[in-house]
Amino acid sequence: MHVELPVELWITIFRLAADDEVLYANSNPTTAWHTSNWFKLTVSGVTKWTLRSPQDEVALLQHRRTRQMKAIVSTCKYWRHIGIEILYSCLYFELPSNIIRICGALDRDRHLGRLVRRLHITRYFSREGLSTDDLELGLVSVLQHCRKLETFIIEWPVNTAFTAIADALCTYSSRSLRTLHVHVPPTELAKLIWTLDSLQNLVSLHLEIGERMTEDTRLGSAGNVSLTFPELAELSLTGDSCDFIEQAVDWEFPQLRSFTFDFGAHRHDLPDIVEFLANHGSALTYLDINCMLPFDIPTILEQCPLLTSFSFNPDCRLGDDQALPSEASKIVKAPHPNLTHIGLHQLLHAFGVGYAGAYARVDPLIARYVRHSNDLNFAALTKRNFPKLTHIRLLNRTLLRDLEAANGPAEICYERWERWSSQCGRERIRLEDCTGSELGHLPELDEDDDDDDDNDDAVSDDSYLPAGDPVEQVQYLTRQIRRLTTALQYGPLVANTNTY
């Protein structure tokens, strides 16, 4: 297909074909409210439905993007000259050993490093016997070439390598970096603070912090640093982040709109979230708190009047509910004026399915206590407390898998299922699962699989460029390129291209 178009238009078409919008959004695409998706999985000849997480969706998108761009640059020299910029703008590594391979290409052509906008390393695994030092040197070498890096994501714990990686980011990408996602041990907290002091243009920050081995975290002079993040809009913390929050209470986040706190299964030293939100919660519109310990939700909601989305763990009793019997938790001090979406974590005991259902038969007292907490908290999710509430979503993927495997709730918990559904019906609130569908709409194995990523563009067999509206021409060419790359991405041309 030969069409005379400006280079800029071809680049736009290639970007549309590669679906780059999500990858370059400078935001965290894996928050609790990003939907999971059902897909069919066949194991040992048995086909069943399972869930694909938002993290898996991003990985799938990057796989598909890489295949499409390799097919495009393999089509002809003209397309290779144009498409190489988009191919190298996103480097995605599932095998960190491939970092060593890409170093050679960047060393031979330093211009390629300046094309990189996103660098994502998804896990630490290697069959080649490479040492940690080799991988550290390779990653630092790549970062030295990426002078315009905007997104850096590394999902495996970097431990002792964090210092070298942090120095490379501060030296070569301090002005361009907008999104940072790292996993650091608590011993590197002081180095992390100094690193953040050099990355003042961050828009999205996601930190996974390992568990402390000792109570004393040595911060030295970093404990007295007062940081300001003039552009930071999203802050996400996972793991044992007590020390980090203690330091961040006095920092400045003038643009902060989204805060996620995932304390996991930790049951000690809950950080002072109330104090943190007293200083930084007045402008938040999204708040997600997932922990096993109770916290003061009424005070938090009072401190965050602009919230439109809020998620919490309803397995915990709130306030004085532990001492006084009631029909509903006291979840607010006054009706919240802006909340429209509420997310619920956990709830594994609520419907008596899966491992939690089996555990309840062994220890029914614990299950009864948790279910009573679920009922008290859910009963408080009404228009009286939240006048604008329109959606309640159950966020736990394990719960939904268990419900699908059991074909619905256990008989002993079916009354709760109906009661919650009836409450949402009376209040005109949509009750959803983590896929965004109404709770109870489980997939059937005889349904058509809508998850075929390679056939999502139904196009006609027309082989000519439509005249008229330029937008229609771009859309037509994008569809044709997707069809072409689908045909080529597994062909011999792709096999001869450089891979990473």
C-alpha positions in Angstrom: 0.0 0.0 0.0 1.7 3.2 -1.2 0.1 6.5 -0.1 1.7 9.9 -0.3 1.4 11.3 3.2 3.5 13.6 5.3 5.9 11.9 7.7 4.0 13.5 10.7 0.8 11.9 9.6 2.4 8.5 9.2 3.7 8.8 12.8 0.2 9.7 14.0 -1.2 6.7 12.3 1.5 4.4 13.7 0.9 5.7 17.2 -2.8 5.0 16.8 -2.2 1.5 15.6 0.1 0.9 18.6 -2.4 2.1 21.1 0.1 4.4 22.9 -2.4 6.5 24.9 -2.4 4.3 28.0 1.4 3.9 28.1 2.1 7.6 27.9 -0.7 8.9 30.1 1.7 9.8 33.0 -0.6 8.0 35.4 -0.8 4.7 37.3 -3.0 2.4 35.2 -3.2 -0.2 37.9 -5.3 1.5 40.6 -8.2 -0.4 42.2 -10.8 1.2 40.0 -9.2 0.0 36.7 -11.3 -2.9 35.6 -10.2 -6.5 35.4 -11.4 -8.7 32.4 -12.6 -12.2 32.0 -10.8 -14.5 29.6 -10.8 -18.2 28.8 -7.9 -20.3 30.0 -7.4 -23.9 28.9 -5.3 -26.1 31.1 -4.9 -29.9 30.5 -7.8 -29.8 28.1 -10.1 -28.1 30.6 -11.4 -24.6 29.6 -12.5 -22.2 32.3 -12.9 -18.5 32.9 -10.3 -16.5 34.9 -9.6 -12.9 35.5 -6.9 -10.7 33.9 -5.8 -8.0 36.3 -5.1 -4.3 35.2 -1.3 -5.1 35.5 -1.8 -8.1 33.1 -3.7 -5.8 30.7 -0.8 -3.4 30.6 1.6 -6.2 29.9 -0.7 -7.5 27.2 -0.9 -4.1 25.6 2.9 -3.7 25.6 3.3 -7.2 24.0 0.8 -6.3 21.3 2.4 -2.9 20.7 5.9 -4.5 20.3 4.6 -7.1 17.8 2.8 -4.4 15.8 5.7 -2.0 15.7 8.2 -4.7 14.7 5.9 -5.7 11.9 5.6 -2.1 10.8 9.4 -1.5 10.7 9.8 -4.8 8.8 7.4 -3.9 6.1 9.6 -1.6 4.0 12.6 0.8 4.4 10.3 3.8 4.3 8.2 2.6 7.2 11.3 1.4 9.1 12.7 4.9 8.9 9.5 6.4 10.3 8.5 3.7 12.7 11.8 3.1 14.4 11.1 6.2 16.6 7.9 4.7 17.9 9.4 1.2 18.3 12.2 2.5 20.6 10.0 5.0 22.5 8.9 2.2 24.7 11.3 -0.5 26.0 9.6 -3.3 27.8 11.6 -6.1 29.4 10.1 -9.3 30.9 13.6 -10.9 31.0 16.0 -8.4 32.6 18.8 -10.3 30.8 17.6 -8.7 27.6 18.7 -5.4 29.1 22.3 -6.5 28.2 21.2 -7.1 24.6 19.7 -3.6 24.1 22.8 -2.0 25.5 24.6 -2.9 22.3 22.0 -1.3 20.0 22.1 1.9 22.1 25.9 2.0 22.1 26.0 1.6 18.3 23.4 4.3 17.6 23.1 6.8 20.4 20.2 8.5 18.7 18.0 5.6 19.6 18.5 6.3 23.3 17.0 9.8 22.9 13.9 8.2 21.4 13.1 6.3 24.6 10.2 7.7 26.6 9.1 4.7 28.7 11.3 2.0 30.3 9.5 -0.9 32.0 11.1 -3.9 33.7 8.4 -6.3 34.9 10.2 -9.0 36.8 13.7 -10.3 37.8 14.3 -13.7 36.2 17.1 -15.0 34.1 18.2 -18.4 32.8 21.5 -17.0 31.4 23.2 -17.0 34.8 23.8 -13.2 34.8 24.7 -11.8 38.1 22.9 -8.9 39.8 26.0 -6.7 39.2 25.8 -7.4 35.4 22.2 -6.5 35.3 22.8 -3.4 37.4 25.5 -2.2 35.1 23.4 -2.9 32.0 20.4 -1.0 33.4 22.6 2.0 34.4 24.1 1.9 30.9 20.6 2.0 29.3 19.6 4.9 31.6 22.7 6.9 30.5 21.4 6.8 26.9 17.8 7.7 27.8 18.2 11.5 28.3 14.4 12.1 27.6 13.0 9.3 29.7 9.5 10.2 31.0 8.3 6.9 32.6 10.5 4.5 34.6 8.9 1.3 36.1 10.8 -1.5 37.7 8.6 -4.0 39.5 11.2 -6.3 41.1 13.1 -5.3 44.4 16.3 -3.5 43.5 17.8 -3.7 47.0 21.5 -2.8 46.8 21.2 -1.8 43.1 18.9 1.1 44.0 21.7 3.5 44.7 23.2 3.2 41.2 19.8 3.3 39.5 18.8 6.4 41.5 22.0 8.2 40.7 21.5 7.4 37.0 17.9 8.7 37.1 18.9 11.9 38.9 21.9 12.5 36.5 20.3 11.9 33.2 16.5 12.1 33.5 15.8 14.5 36.4 14.2 17.1 34.1 12.2 14.8 31.9 11.0 12.1 34.3 7.2 12.3 35.0 6.3 8.8 36.2 8.3 6.7 38.7 7.5 3.2 40.0 10.1 1.5 42.1 10.4 -1.3 44.7 12.9 -0.4 47.5 13.9 -1.9 50.8 13.4 0.2 53.9 17.1 0.5 54.4 17.2 2.6 51.2 14.6 5.1 52.5 17.2 7.8 53.0 18.5 7.4 49.5 15.0 7.4 48.2 14.2 10.8 49.8 17.3 12.4 48.3 16.4 10.9 45.0 12.9 12.4 45.1 14.5 15.7 46.0 16.1 15.7 42.6 13.0 14.6 40.7 10.8 17.7 41.1 8.8 17.2 37.8 7.1 14.0 38.8 3.4 13.7 38.0 2.9 10.1 39.3 4.8 8.3 42.0 4.3 4.6 43.0 6.5 3.2 45.7 6.6 -0.4 47.0 8.5 -0.6 50.2 9.7 -3.8 51.8 9.1 -4.8 55.4 11.4 -3.4 58.1 13.6 -5.9 59.8 14.3 -3.5 62.7 12.3 -0.8 64.3 15.0 1.8 63.8 15.3 3.2 60.3 18.4 5.4 59.9 17.5 8.4 57.8 20.4 10.7 58.9 20.2 14.1 57.3 17.4 12.9 55.0 15.0 13.0 58.0 15.2 16.8 58.1 14.5 17.3 54.4 11.4 19.2 53.5 10.4 18.3 49.9 8.0 20.1 47.5 6.5 18.4 44.5 4.9 21.1 42.4 3.5 18.7 39.7 2.7 15.5 41.6 -0.9 14.5 41.1 -0.8 10.8 42.0 0.9 9.2 45.0 0.6 5.4 45.6 2.3 3.5 48.5 2.4 -0.2 48.9 3.9 -2.2 51.7 5.5 -1.1 55.0 5.4 2.7 54.3 5.1 4.0 57.9 8.4 5.7 57.9 7.8 7.3 54.5 4.4 8.7 55.5 5.8 10.0 58.7 8.3 12.0 56.7 5.8 13.0 53.9 3.4 14.6 56.4 5.3 17.9 56.3 6.1 17.8 52.6 4.3 20.0 50.0 1.9 18.4 47.4 0.0 21.4 45.9 -1.3 19.3 43.0 -2.0 16.0 44.7 -5.4 14.6 43.6 -5.0 10.8 44.0 -3.7 8.9 47.0 -3.5 5.1 47.3 -2.3 3.4 50.5 -2.0 -0.5 50.4 -0.8 -1.8 53.7 -1.3 -5.4 52.7 -1.4 -8.0 55.5 0.7 -5.9 57.9 -1.0 -5.7 61.3 1.5 -3.5 63.2 2.4 0.2 63.4 -0.4 1.6 61.2 0.9 4.9 59.9 -0.9 8.1 60.9 -3.1 8.4 57.8 -5.4 10.9 59.5 -2.5 13.3 60.1 -1.2 12.9 56.5 -4.7 13.6 55.1 -5.2 16.5 57.4 -2.3 18.2 55.6 -2.8 16.8 52.1 -6.4 15.6 51.7 -8.3 18.8 51.1 -7.9 18.7 47.3 -8.0 14.9 46.8 -10.6 13.5 44.4 -9.5 9.8 44.6 -8.6 8.0 47.9 -7.9 4.2 48.2 -7.0 2.8 51.7 -6.5 -1.0 51.9 -5.4 -2.4 55.2 -6.4 -5.0 57.7 -6.5 -2.6 60.7 -9.4 -0.2 61.5 -8.9 3.5 61.0 -11.0 6.6 61.4 -13.1 6.8 58.2 -15.5 9.5 59.4 -12.6 11.9 60.2 -10.8 11.0 56.9 -13.9 11.7 54.9 -14.4 15.0 56.7 -10.8 16.0 55.8 -11.4 15.2 52.1 -14.5 17.1 51.1 -13.7 16.9 47.3 -13.5 13.1 47.1 -15.5 11.6 44.3 -14.0 8.0 44.6 -13.2 6.3 47.9 -12.2 2.7 48.7 -11.7 0.9 52.0 -11.8 -2.5 53.7 -15.2 -3.2 55.1 -14.0 -6.2 57.1 -13.0 -3.9 59.9 -15.3 -2.4 62.5 -15.4 1.4 62.4 -15.3 3.7 65.4 -17.5 2.7 68.4 -19.2 -0.1 66.4 -17.0 -2.6 68.3 -18.7 -1.6 71.6 -22.2 -0.6 70.6 -24.7 -2.8 68.6 -26.2 -0.9 65.7 -27.8 -1.5 62.3 -25.2 0.5 60.4 -21.7 1.9 61.0 -21.2 5.5 61.6 -19.2 6.1 58.5 -19.5 9.9 58.2 -19.9 12.8 60.6 -22.0 14.6 58.1 -23.3 13.6 54.6 -20.4 13.7 52.2 -21.3 16.2 49.4 -19.3 14.8 46.4 -18.6 11.0 46.7 -20.1 9.1 43.7 -18.0 5.9 43.7 -17.2 3.6 46.7 -14.9 0.6 46.4 -14.8 -2.3 48.8 -11.7 -4.4 49.3 -11.5 -7.9 50.8 -15.1 -9.3 51.6 -13.8 -12.8 51.2 -16.0 -14.1 54.0 -19.1 -12.3 52.9 -20.5 -15.0 50.5 -19.1 -18.2 52.0 -17.1 -19.3 48.9 -13.5 -20.3 48.2 -10.9 -20.7 50.8 -12.6 -18.3 53.2 -15.8 -20.5 53.0 -13.8 -23.5 54.0 -12.1 -21.6 56.8 -15.4 -20.5 58.1 -16.5 -24.1 58.6 -13.4 -24.7 60.8 -13.6 -21.4 62.7 -17.1 -20.0 62.4 -16.6 -17.4 65.1 -14.1 -15.3 63.1 -16.3 -15.6 59.9 -19.4 -14.5 61.9 -17.5 -11.4 63.3 -16.2 -10.4 59.9 -19.6 -10.9 58.2 -21.3 -8.7 60.8 -18.7 -6.0 60.2 -19.4 -6.3 56.4 -23.2 -5.9 57.1 -22.7 -2.9 59.4 -20.4 -1.1 56.9 -22.5 -1.9 53.8 -25.7 -0.7 55.5 -24.0 2.7 55.9 -23.5 3.1 52.1 -26.8 5.0 51.4 -27.9 8.2 49.8 -28.4 9.6 53.3 -24.7 9.5 54.0 -23.6 10.0 50.4 -26.2 12.0 48.4 -24.4 11.7 45.1 -23.4 8.0 45.4 -24.1 6.1 42.1 -21.7 3.1 42.2 -20.5 0.6 44.7 -17.8 -1.8 43.4 -16.4 -5.0 45.0 -12.8 -4.8 44.1 -11.4 -8.2 45.2 -10.6 -10.4 42.1 -10.2 -13.5 44.3 -13.8 -13.1 45.6 -15.1 -12.9 42.0 -13.1 -16.0 40.9 -14.5 -17.9 43.9 -18.1 -16.8 43.1 -17.6 -17.9 39.5 -16.2 -21.3 40.5 -19.1 -21.8 43.0 -21.7 -20.4 40.6 -22.8 -17.8 43.1 -22.8 -17.4 46.9 -23.2 -20.2 49.4 -26.7 -21.0 50.6 -25.9 -19.7 54.1 -24.9 -16.3 52.6 -27.5 -16.0 49.9 -29.7 -13.8 52.2 -26.8 -11.3 52.5 -26.4 -11.3 48.7 -30.1 -10.4 48.2 -30.2 -7.9 51.0 -27.2 -5.9 49.6 -28.7 -6.0 46.1 -32.1 -4.9 47.4 -30.5 -2.0 49.3 -28.7 -0.8 46.2 -31.9 -1.1 44.2 -33.8 1.0 46.6 -31.1 3.6 46.7 -30.7 3.6 42.9 -27.0 2.6 43.3 -25.3 0.3 40.9 -23.6 -2.7 42.6 -20.6 -3.9 40.6 -17.8 -6.4 40.6 -14.2 -5.7 39.7 -14.9 -6.0 36.0 -17.4 -3.1 36.1 -20.3 -5.5 35.4 -23.3 -5.7 37.8 -22.6 -8.1 40.6 -24.0 -11.5 39.8 -23.5 -11.4 36.0 -20.9 -14.2 35.8 -19.5 -15.4 32.5 -20.6 -18.7 30.9 -18.3 -21.0 29.0 -20.6 -21.1 25.9 -20.4 -17.3 25.5 -18.5 -15.9 22.6 -15.0 -14.8 23.6 -14.9 -11.0 23.3 -11.2 -10.9 24.4 -9.6 -11.5 21.0 -7.2 -8.7 20.8 -6.1 -9.3 17.3 -9.6 -9.1 15.7 -11.0 -5.9 17.4 -11.0 -3.9 14.1 -13.7 -5.1 11.7 -13.0 -3.4 8.4 -14.3 -3.8 4.9 -12.3 -5.2 2.0 -12.0 -1.8 0.3 -8.5 -1.4 -0.9 -8.6 2.3 -1.7 -8.1 5.4 0.4 -11.4 7.2 0.9 -11.6 10.7 -0.3 -12.9 13.6 1.7 -12.5 14.0 5.5 -8.8 13.7 6.5 -9.9 12.2 9.9 -11.6 9.4 8.0 -8.5 8.8 5.9 -6.3 8.5 9.1 -8.8 6.1 10.6 -8.9 4.0 7.4 -5.1 3.8 7.2 -4.9 2.9 10.9 -7.2 0.0 10.4 -5.3 -1.2 7.3 -2.0 -1.0 9.2 -3.5 -3.0 12.0 -4.6 -5.7 9.6 -1.2 -5.7 7.9 0.7 -6.0 11.2 -1.6 -8.8 12.4 -0.6 -10.7 9.3 3.1 -9.9 9.6 3.8 -10.0 13.3 4.4 -13.8 13.3 5.9 -14.0 9.9 9.5 -14.4 8.7 10.1 -10.6 8.4 9.6 -10.2 12.2 11.9 -13.1 13.0 14.8 -11.2 11.5 14.3 -7.9 13.4 16.2 -6.9 16.5 14.3 -7.9 19.6 14.4 -6.7 23.2 
